[in-house]
């Protein structure tokens, strides 16, 4: 708020990045600002750079993956799927990666894969809760379709 409008924040971050182009956090923050404006194209461009500067930063990687999802009309490419699997190989309980892969599998009619991801996510979700109920409903729906 101290910087004012979203445009002012973007210009401030761009000026900072002109001076320090390898500042992954600034690229990430620029991406977040673009997301707040639903500007997924520019968000993706910023997230690509943040991710490339800090490939092991899961937060940057997950936001990059989300931007790919948005730009590709709620689907991932093979490279982004591999990135999400790499995150799960490092942290098998990363809920965002599990959720993204579940929705991706479901949208590609890979219902058993979606169920597997959702069950792993359900195991991490407090019960009783609205989130756990939604996961159970998604699992039941995918199983019905599979039959």
PyMOL commands that set and color helices and strands:
alter all, ss='L'
color gray80, all
select helices_A, chain A and resi 6-19+24-36+40-53+58-71+78-90+95-107+111-124+130-146
alter helices_A, ss='H'
color red, helices_A
deselect
rebuild
show_as cartoon
